[in-house]
Amino acid sequence: MGICLDTCHMHAAGYNIAEKYCQIMDDFNERFGEKLKVIHLNDSKNPAGTRKDRHELIGKGAIGLETFRSIVNDKRFKDVLGIVETPVENGRYKAELDLLKSLRGN
């Protein structure tokens, strides 16, 4: 058993990772780090705390590109599977994956 962290769900619940990434992720890692197995990567169409799970393309929503840059470069997540869950037509995620890959090492 493990935990799946969903960036949009976290944001919708009021954890504003766009503004408090380090603080929130440090706390999450302290509590659940060894149990984290998967991260669902998706931006949000709504502001933090709205309780609305409306996925947006990476970097096009309220979470923002810089937060995803932080996630893909966070050493704590190097062995964690990332799954893109953005609203892409016909399930084609190549552009989203290419964008996330381009953020690594920056």
Backbone as CSV, one residue per row, in Angstrom:
resi,resn,N_x,N_y,N_z,CA_x,CA_y,CA_z,C_x,C_y,C_z
1,MET,0.844,-1.172,0.000,0.000,0.000,0.000,0.894,1.240,0.000
2,GLY,0.423,2.235,-0.707,1.173,3.477,-0.763,0.242,4.645,-0.999
3,ILE,0.844,5.791,-1.146,0.091,7.036,-1.324,0.316,7.575,-2.727
4,CYS,-0.756,8.112,-3.306,-0.690,8.842,-4.563,-0.981,10.307,-4.248
5,LEU,-0.045,11.162,-4.527,-0.237,12.597,-4.355,-0.735,13.158,-5.684
6,ASP,-1.834,13.871,-5.650,-2.378,14.488,-6.855,-2.245,16.002,-6.704
7,THR,-1.510,16.638,-7.601,-1.228,18.069,-7.450,-2.491,18.915,-7.479
8,CYS,-3.442,18.593,-8.341,-4.682,19.376,-8.419,-5.552,19.149,-7.184
9,HIS,-5.641,17.898,-6.722,-6.423,17.611,-5.526,-5.846,18.344,-4.324
10,MET,-4.522,18.315,-4.196,-3.855,18.999,-3.088,-4.172,20.495,-3.129
11,HIS,-4.061,21.064,-4.295,-4.318,22.489,-4.507,-5.785,22.828,-4.198
12,ALA,-6.687,22.013,-4.703,-8.124,22.238,-4.479,-8.478,22.147,-2.996
13,ALA,-7.750,21.312,-2.261,-7.999,21.141,-0.827,-7.457,22.303,0.005
14,GLY,-6.702,23.202,-0.630,-6.208,24.371,0.080,-4.720,24.374,0.366
15,TYR,-4.014,23.360,-0.097,-2.564,23.338,0.057,-1.968,24.065,-1.149
16,ASN,-1.645,25.320,-0.970,-1.203,26.154,-2.081,0.277,25.912,-2.364
17,ILE,0.540,24.848,-3.113,1.926,24.481,-3.409,2.595,25.482,-4.344
18,ALA,1.819,26.315,-5.007,2.409,27.349,-5.859,3.103,28.415,-5.008
19,GLU,2.569,28.691,-3.835,3.132,29.729,-2.970,3.964,29.176,-1.818
20,LYS,3.679,27.944,-1.397,4.355,27.383,-0.219,4.888,25.983,-0.499
21,TYR,5.484,25.806,-1.663,5.942,24.484,-2.080,6.850,23.834,-1.038
22,CYS,7.906,24.508,-0.649,8.884,23.902,0.265,8.250,23.517,1.595
23,GLN,7.497,24.404,2.167,6.867,24.145,3.460,5.901,22.957,3.384
24,ILE,5.058,22.950,2.379,4.059,21.892,2.247,4.710,20.553,1.932
25,MET,5.660,20.537,1.026,6.306,19.279,0.659,7.214,18.753,1.759
26,ASP,7.850,19.643,2.517,8.643,19.194,3.665,7.746,18.497,4.677
27,ASP,6.595,19.093,4.955,5.646,18.507,5.902,5.112,17.172,5.369
28,PHE,4.737,17.137,4.095,4.243,15.906,3.489,5.300,14.809,3.580
29,ASN,6.526,15.148,3.222,7.606,14.165,3.225,7.875,13.638,4.628
30,GLU,7.835,14.514,5.614,8.057,14.100,7.002,6.996,13.091,7.448
31,ARG,5.761,13.326,7.041,4.660,12.456,7.464,4.522,11.189,6.624
32,PHE,4.693,11.318,5.305,4.340,10.220,4.414,5.408,9.841,3.399
33,GLY,6.564,10.470,3.445,7.571,10.320,2.393,7.846,8.910,1.944
34,GLU,8.050,8.001,2.870,8.383,6.627,2.508,7.208,5.883,1.888
35,LYS,5.997,6.410,2.049,4.805,5.760,1.513,4.400,6.309,0.140
36,LEU,5.006,7.419,-0.282,4.645,8.018,-1.562,5.143,7.144,-2.711
37,LYS,4.211,6.715,-3.557,4.543,5.841,-4.685,4.284,6.485,-6.032
38,VAL,3.309,7.415,-6.114,2.887,7.991,-7.384,2.510,9.453,-7.189
39,ILE,2.814,10.272,-8.192,2.330,11.651,-8.219,1.532,11.841,-9.503
40,HIS,0.281,12.249,-9.350,-0.512,12.649,-10.508,-0.201,14.110,-10.775
41,LEU,0.308,14.396,-11.947,0.754,15.736,-12.317,-0.289,16.414,-13.186
42,ASN,-0.901,17.444,-12.647,-1.872,18.227,-13.396,-2.002,19.594,-12.754
43,ASP,-2.144,20.609,-13.577,-2.355,21.965,-13.087,-3.829,22.098,-12.722
44,SER,-4.221,23.252,-12.204,-5.597,23.459,-11.757,-6.238,24.663,-12.423
45,LYS,-7.479,24.517,-12.844,-8.221,25.629,-13.441,-8.701,26.630,-12.387
46,ASN,-8.633,26.249,-11.106,-9.200,27.074,-10.034,-8.150,27.471,-8.999
47,PRO,-8.439,28.533,-8.248,-7.539,28.940,-7.166,-7.479,27.881,-6.058
48,ALA,-6.448,27.944,-5.251,-6.284,27.007,-4.137,-7.455,27.132,-3.166
49,GLY,-7.871,25.975,-2.641,-8.895,25.944,-1.620,-10.328,25.973,-2.105
50,THR,-10.548,25.904,-3.404,-11.914,25.983,-3.943,-12.661,24.653,-3.879
51,ARG,-11.930,23.574,-3.579,-12.503,22.229,-3.540,-13.080,21.801,-4.884
52,LYS,-12.527,22.358,-5.950,-12.943,21.993,-7.299,-11.769,21.321,-8.007
53,ASP,-11.963,20.083,-8.356,-10.937,19.286,-9.025,-11.103,19.432,-10.535
54,ARG,-10.550,20.518,-11.066,-10.642,20.792,-12.500,-9.220,20.858,-13.057
55,HIS,-8.801,19.785,-13.688,-7.433,19.693,-14.192,-7.210,20.655,-15.357
56,GLU,-5.954,21.151,-15.421,-5.542,22.058,-16.494,-4.193,21.576,-17.016
57,LEU,-3.836,22.016,-18.201,-2.538,21.691,-18.779,-1.424,22.215,-17.874
58,ILE,-0.312,21.502,-17.867,0.847,21.876,-17.051,1.290,23.301,-17.398
59,GLY,1.386,24.144,-16.371,1.849,25.522,-16.547,0.793,26.496,-17.023
60,LYS,-0.416,26.030,-17.265,-1.480,26.900,-17.786,-2.522,27.249,-16.721
61,GLY,-2.322,26.786,-15.505,-3.322,26.994,-14.462,-2.779,27.698,-13.237
62,ALA,-3.502,27.575,-12.159,-3.202,28.285,-10.912,-1.983,27.730,-10.178
63,ILE,-1.611,26.496,-10.445,-0.422,25.934,-9.798,0.833,26.503,-10.448
64,GLY,0.866,26.544,-11.757,1.946,27.215,-12.469,3.162,26.372,-12.793
65,LEU,3.856,26.791,-13.812,5.012,26.075,-14.338,6.147,25.940,-13.325
66,GLU,6.407,26.980,-12.545,7.528,26.927,-11.600,7.335,25.858,-10.533
67,THR,6.097,25.610,-10.145,5.839,24.547,-9.170,6.182,23.194,-9.762
68,PHE,5.842,22.992,-11.026,6.169,21.722,-11.671,7.673,21.589,-11.889
69,ARG,8.353,22.702,-12.108,9.817,22.677,-12.179,10.377,22.182,-10.837
70,SER,9.811,22.672,-9.753,10.239,22.232,-8.415,9.986,20.741,-8.222
71,ILE,8.833,20.272,-8.630,8.488,18.860,-8.445,9.430,17.949,-9.222
72,VAL,9.653,18.229,-10.505,10.480,17.321,-11.318,11.954,17.379,-10.942
73,ASN,12.350,18.391,-10.170,13.737,18.487,-9.721,13.911,18.169,-8.240
74,ASP,12.841,17.811,-7.570,12.889,17.502,-6.144,13.477,16.104,-5.961
75,LYS,14.643,16.021,-5.350,15.349,14.740,-5.196,14.552,13.720,-4.397
76,ARG,13.644,14.186,-3.556,12.819,13.252,-2.779,11.906,12.429,-3.684
77,PHE,11.648,12.910,-4.895,10.721,12.238,-5.800,11.417,11.499,-6.930
78,LYS,12.736,11.347,-6.851,13.479,10.751,-7.971,13.051,9.330,-8.298
79,ASP,12.545,8.588,-7.328,12.108,7.214,-7.567,10.586,7.068,-7.536
80,VAL,9.881,8.190,-7.620,8.422,8.178,-7.568,7.876,8.289,-8.993
81,LEU,6.950,7.438,-9.318,6.318,7.451,-10.634,5.454,8.696,-10.781
82,GLY,5.588,9.389,-11.894,4.740,10.537,-12.200,3.797,10.187,-13.331
83,ILE,2.520,10.508,-13.162,1.510,10.238,-14.181,0.826,11.551,-14.535
84,VAL,0.824,11.885,-15.813,0.177,13.099,-16.296,-1.321,12.828,-16.404
85,GLU,-2.106,13.749,-15.860,-3.569,13.619,-15.876,-4.220,14.903,-16.376
86,THR,-3.643,15.483,-17.367,-4.164,16.745,-17.873,-5.219,16.509,-18.948
87,PRO,-6.062,17.514,-19.212,-7.115,17.356,-20.217,-6.578,17.502,-21.640
88,VAL,-6.000,16.429,-22.137,-5.401,16.457,-23.469,-6.307,15.696,-24.428
89,GLU,-6.523,16.276,-25.577,-7.393,15.688,-26.578,-6.874,14.335,-27.042
90,ASN,-7.752,13.365,-27.107,-7.445,12.018,-27.585,-6.400,11.296,-26.735
91,GLY,-6.188,11.735,-25.495,-5.243,11.061,-24.623,-3.805,11.158,-25.061
92,ARG,-3.477,12.162,-25.864,-2.100,12.323,-26.350,-1.356,13.292,-25.437
93,TYR,-0.431,12.746,-24.690,0.261,13.519,-23.663,1.695,13.881,-24.031
94,LYS,2.102,13.654,-25.270,3.501,13.880,-25.641,3.971,15.292,-25.335
95,ALA,3.183,16.303,-25.665,3.596,17.687,-25.403,3.738,17.941,-23.905
96,GLU,2.832,17.384,-23.117,2.903,17.554,-21.661,4.155,16.863,-21.105
97,LEU,4.424,15.667,-21.561,5.608,14.943,-21.106,6.887,15.656,-21.530
98,ASP,6.920,16.135,-22.759,8.088,16.879,-23.245,8.316,18.142,-22.412
99,LEU,7.247,18.827,-22.060,7.374,20.027,-21.227,7.953,19.679,-19.859
100,LEU,7.421,18.651,-19.220,7.929,18.259,-17.909,9.408,17.833,-17.992
101,LYS,9.752,17.089,-19.017,11.152,16.668,-19.190,12.057,17.881,-19.394
102,SER,11.573,18.900,-20.083,12.397,20.081,-20.342,12.686,20.878,-19.064
103,LEU,11.878,20.674,-18.047,12.063,21.387,-16.769,13.126,20.744,-15.890
104,ARG,13.476,19.511,-16.178,14.460,18.806,-15.337,15.838,19.436,-15.478
105,GLY,16.495,19.553,-14.346,17.840,20.105,-14.339,17.894,21.619,-14.408
106,ASN,16.750,22.274,-14.384,16.704,23.747,-14.449,16.424,24.332,-13.093
